[in-house]
Amino acid sequence: MKKDIDFSPVTGVKLAIAKEEKATGTEWAVYIINLNLIELSTVMITSKGYGVLDGEKRQTSTLRHMIEELGAESIAKVEPIDPAVFSLTNEFWVSYYILDQIFDKKFIFTPGSFDPVNLRMIPELGLEGILHS
């Protein structure tokens, strides 16, 4: 049962939503950043958006991603994200193993997170966006 599993606190793993300027326009994407000196294995990420939009309750589809291995001090692009969902709460549930220990953390980006005044340069990516640790 879940209560019997020892979930250690997550350190050295961050999630970022960043924008990249391309010839075709601005593209936004979600990235996972591993700052640890050891690889992460069996990284599972679920994402969903929810909230009120135009006076109606809205919820996006739940997306699931799996990354077999994320090397030490490395980055992986998880998924593209449409700015239309920035007015919703965007939730990402990340689970992974380091050796035989499981780690688990929920990253939540609230609707106000994507206000242009909150955007910062994310050194690990070399892109501007929102960093959640």
N, C-alpha and C positions, 0 to 999 in steps of 0.2 A: 504494500500500500504506500501511497505517497508520503504519509506521515512517518513511515519507517526509513525513508531515504534521507540521508544527510546532505542537504544542499549548502555548500560552502558559499560565502559571499563572493560576488563577482568583482574582480579587480582586473584592470588592464584591458578591458574590452569596452569599446565605445561604438555607438551607432551615429551616423551622420546622414543628413539629407542635404545634398549639395547640388548646385546648379553649374552646368558647363555650357559655355557659349560655343555653338557650332555654326557652320555655314547655313544649316537648315533652321537655326533659331536656338532658343534656350531650352536645354534638356535638364530635367531634374531626376536624381536617382538616389537610392538608399544604399549606403555603404556600411559594412562592418569592418571595424579596425581592431586588430589584435596587437596590443603593445607588449604583450608578455614575451618572455624569452623562450617560450616553449609553444609548440603547435597545439591547436585546438582540433579535436576530431569529432566527427558526427555532429556538425553544427546544424541545428534545426531552427528555422525562423518562421514564425507565423505572423502575418500582418493583417490588420483590418482597420477600417475607419468607421466612426459612428458619431452621431450628434444630431443637431437640429439644423436644417437648411431650408430657407424660405418658409419657416413656420411648420415644417414637417419633419418627423423623425426619419433619419436616413441611416443606412448601414451599407458599407461596401461588402463585396465578397471577401471571404477569408482566403488569403493566399498562403501557400506553404512552400518553403524552400529548404533544400538540404545541400550543405557543402561538406564533402567527405573529409577534407583536411584544409585548415587555414594555418599556414605556416607562421612561425615565430616572427613577430614584428612585421606583419603583412596586412594587406587590405583586400577585400573582395566586394565587388558590386553585387548587391542583393537583387534589386529590382528597379525598374524605372517607376517614377511616381508622377501622377498628373496634378498640377497645381490646383485643379478644381477641387481636390479633396483637402486642401490646406485649411479650409474653413470648418473641417471636422476634426475630432480628436483622432489621431493616428497612433495605433498601438502596435508594438512589435514585441513578441515574446521570443526570447533567444535562449536556447538550451545547447550545451555542448559538453564534451568530456575533455579533461586534461588527465592523461594516463587513465586510471579507472575511476576517477572522481567526476561526478556530474555537477554542472553549474547551471543556474537558471536565473534569468532576470527579465523583467518587463520594462521596456522603454516606452514612455508615453510623450508624444508631441501634442501639446494643446493647440487649439485653433489660433491663438495669438502668437504662437512661436514663430510663424513665418512672416511677421511684420518686417518690412525691409530694414528697420532700425536694429533688429536682432541678428541680422546676418553678419557673420564673421568669417575671416579667412581661416580655413582649417589646414594647418601646416602639413599634416599627414597626407592630405589629398591635393594640396595646392589649388583648392577650389573654395569658393565662398558658399556658406550654408549655415546650418544649425547643427551643433555637436551636442550629443547627449551621452553622459557617462554614468 
